[in-house]
Amino acid sequence: MARSWSRARFRSVFALTAAAALALPFPLQATAADGHPEPVRPSALARQPAAQPCQGPVRPASQMTVLPCDTPARIVGKAAHVVPTAAQRAWQEREVTAFTHFGMNTFTGREWGSGTEDPRWFAPPCIDVDQWMRAYKAAGAEQVMLTVKHHDGFVLYPSRYTPHTVRASPGQPDVVGAYVRAARKAGLKVGLYLSPSDGAELPHAWHARWVEEIRRKQAEGKPLSLPERVALADRGRAPAGLGRFGNGSPVTERTLPTLVPGDDRADAVRDGRLPSFTVRADDYDAYYLNQVYELLTQYGPVEELWLDGANPWADAGITQKYDVRQWFETIRRLSPRTVVFQGPQGVRWVGNERGVARETEWSVTPSAVDPWSVLSGGLPNDSTDADIGSRAKLLAPTTKYLQWYPAEADVSIRPGWFHHPWERPKTPAQLLELYEKSVGRNASLLLNVPPGRGGRIGAADVAALTGFGQAVRETYGKDLLAGGRGAATRPGGVTFDRVGLGEDLRYGQRVERFAVEARTGGTWRRIAEGTTVGHRRILALPAPVTADAVRVRVLAARAAPHLTPVTAHLSGTRRR
């Protein structure tokens, strides 16, 4: 499997000190590790001694508060002790998730829908979820993610809370149920995407006025945005839901789940087999929380829940204020180990939709606000800044919190997110390059592969995924330095053009600058350098190197770093 080599790296741990530039050799002859330290057990929140809060020891935690009395050195020290939760660490080790955009847009040919579509338009002749899973596994994915509800609001399971669902589609297919069962049968972890924005829930009177405004705008020859063009194309049809998005309804006490007439869960709620609790919410938040409840109790627990931050109608003046703290608390209550995209102790957007992480990608990020109170963890500019975790960012006067918040790099195998017959998938070589620039830069790769209207993934996409998975296995399935430890030096050494590094995330992310050196003919020379390492760093060399030993020099670190053994690989194109 493509991931087997990365897991093997954790068989031994090499601890570095953070003095001047240090070197750890990993030669082909015998090499001894510094030992196997016991894993740290991070608390949910760092607690400081009450008497002298800025002078006691810094204990590992996934989120920390920066106090007014913290010195710059102590803030950097705190950042060095921010560590992932067990769920975050497991998520980061999965490395590749297959994204499945499938829904109403598959049948309308759109990327963003209006929310006025007829549910009968969703009519796949079959939904071959087992074929999807075979294709995803061929690519080396270890997790899959389904768009349960995109911005148009059409729901891929028979929800009790909206008419805009597969319950009103031909055959009433429970796509979510079939998807989750197929994924688990295939040994894949599961993620679900539930868009907070919902075009089907736009208030009807507001929508009618907006469409008239778009008509006038078009008549005046003014350019129209994508949401405006879609709304104009669907004029004459009202939003398919109940008008709850941004309707200004009051916040009142509600019960979760909100039972509906004839609700099949009533007995289970009454006798405690299903949880029930109260929240304070307006109409839309209550609707959204009830959907979260349905997903996590009927199909969960799940490993990841994806909360997209897009709002296609913001420029038109319709917004919905989300009580995200209550969302996060509800998710945590129903599925404690679920990692939330854009949530606290979760994962973040890498900042682009190209599947490319930064050359310097920090999993430890600062925030000016409590990460439990906002989407996107309080990062500025929706995570798009080039620098989000440097010392300068940590020490900025606005920093009030530090958090473990790793990057997820999303990209589609095709130009669009939904399947369009006229588009073609990326090649295996392009996918391998994206893998090296996402997974190889301390991020997770979220690769979208959309099924077509026939309910299957296209043959060209399957071929690209299969070639990609094979390329990853050929290049990274074997560590050319493995087996040399404890053996005599190999005459002539080995030839490689890729170097793999990693930090033991039980101790956080600490390396700020490093260099890689190779020994040939008794002489050491620098062959690569970089900044951050994190879970995994892949360095593509400009030309193959033949050497009998490789070592890493840590040139700057926030605290004593803990590197996993360096690995060496030869790309498939070089072997042919």
Secondary structure, DSSP 4 states (H G I P E B T S, - for coil): -TTHHHHHGGGSBEE---SSSEEEEEESS----SB-PPPP--BSS----SS-TTTSPPPPBSEEEPPTT--HHHHHHHHHTB---HHHHHHHHH-EEEEE--SHHHHHT-SS--S---GGG---S---HHHHHHHHHHTT-SEEEEEEE-TT--BSS--SS-SSBGGGSTT---HHHHHHHHHHHTT-EEEEEE-S--GGGS-HHHHHHHHHHHHHHHHTT----HHHHHHHHTTT---SS-S-TT--PPPEEEEES---TT-TTHHHHHTTSS--EEEEE-HHHHHHHHHHHHHHHHT---SEEE-----TTGGGT------HHHHHHHHHHH-TTPEEETSTTSBEE-SSSSS---SS--SEEEESS-GGGSGGGG-GGGGT-S-SSSHHHHTSTT--EEEE--EEEEEESSSSSS--TT--PPPHHHHHHHHHHHTTBTEEEEEE----TTSS--HHHHHHHHHHHHHHHHHHSS-TTTT-TTSPPPTT-EEEEEEEE-B-GGG---EEEEEEEEEETTEEEEEEEES--TT-EEEEEEEEEEESEEEEEEEEESS--EEPPPEEE--HHHH-
